[in-house]
Protein backbone atom coordinates (compact mmCIF):
# COMPACT_ATOMS: atom_id res chain seq x y z
CA UNK A 1 0.00 0.00 0.00
CA UNK A 2 2.83 2.41 0.82
CA UNK A 3 4.59 1.50 -2.41
CA UNK A 4 1.58 2.53 -4.47
CA UNK A 5 1.39 5.87 -2.69
CA UNK A 6 5.13 6.41 -3.22
CA UNK A 7 4.87 5.48 -6.89
CA UNK A 8 2.06 8.00 -7.32
CA UNK A 9 4.04 10.86 -5.72
CA UNK A 10 7.29 10.38 -7.64
CA UNK A 11 6.07 12.09 -10.85
CA UNK A 12 4.88 15.02 -8.74
CA UNK A 13 8.31 15.39 -7.15
CA UNK A 14 10.08 15.39 -10.52
CA UNK A 15 7.88 18.18 -11.86
CA UNK A 16 8.12 20.26 -8.67
CA UNK A 17 10.86 22.90 -9.03
CA UNK A 18 10.25 25.02 -5.91
CA UNK A 19 13.48 24.09 -4.13
CA UNK A 20 15.85 24.41 -7.08
CA UNK A 21 16.74 28.04 -6.45
CA UNK A 22 17.49 27.35 -2.78
CA UNK A 23 19.74 24.43 -3.69
CA UNK A 24 21.43 26.48 -6.42
CA UNK A 25 22.08 29.31 -3.96
CA UNK A 26 23.42 26.85 -1.38
CA UNK A 27 25.92 25.57 -3.93
CA UNK A 28 26.89 28.80 -5.72
CA UNK A 29 26.39 31.32 -2.90
CA UNK A 30 29.55 30.51 -0.95
CA UNK A 31 31.61 30.54 -4.14
CA UNK A 32 30.23 33.95 -5.11
CA UNK A 33 30.83 35.42 -1.65
CA UNK A 34 34.33 33.95 -1.53
CA UNK A 35 35.19 35.61 -4.86
CA UNK A 36 33.67 38.88 -3.65
CA UNK A 37 35.72 38.72 -0.45
CA UNK A 38 38.83 37.85 -2.44
CA UNK A 39 38.38 40.88 -4.70
CA UNK A 40 37.96 43.12 -1.64
CA UNK A 41 41.09 41.71 0.01
CA UNK A 42 43.17 42.10 -3.16
CA UNK A 43 42.03 45.72 -3.37
CA UNK A 44 43.10 46.36 0.22
CA UNK A 45 46.44 44.65 -0.36
CA UNK A 46 47.09 46.71 -3.49
CA UNK A 47 46.18 49.92 -1.66
CA UNK A 48 48.57 49.11 1.18
CA UNK A 49 51.32 48.27 -1.30
CA UNK A 50 50.91 51.59 -3.11
CA UNK A 51 50.83 53.55 0.16
CA UNK A 52 53.97 51.79 1.40
CA UNK A 53 55.77 52.45 -1.88
CA UNK A 54 54.78 56.12 -1.80
CA UNK A 55 55.91 56.44 1.83
CA UNK A 56 59.26 54.83 1.08
CA UNK A 57 59.77 57.12 -1.90
CA UNK A 58 59.03 60.23 0.15
CA UNK A 59 61.24 59.03 3.02
CA UNK A 60 64.16 58.26 0.71
CA UNK A 61 63.94 61.75 -0.77
CA UNK A 62 64.20 63.26 2.70
CA UNK A 63 67.36 61.33 3.52
BELNORUR-V118199 format. One record per run of one state. SS is the DSSP state (~ for helix, > for strand, _ for the rest). FROM is the first residue (numbers start at 1). TO is the last residue. If there is no record, write none. Layout:
ss=SS from=FROM to=TO
ss=SS from=FROM to=TO
This chain:
ss=_ from=1 to=1
ss=~ from=2 to=15
ss=_ from=16 to=19
ss=~ from=20 to=62
ss=_ from=63 to=63
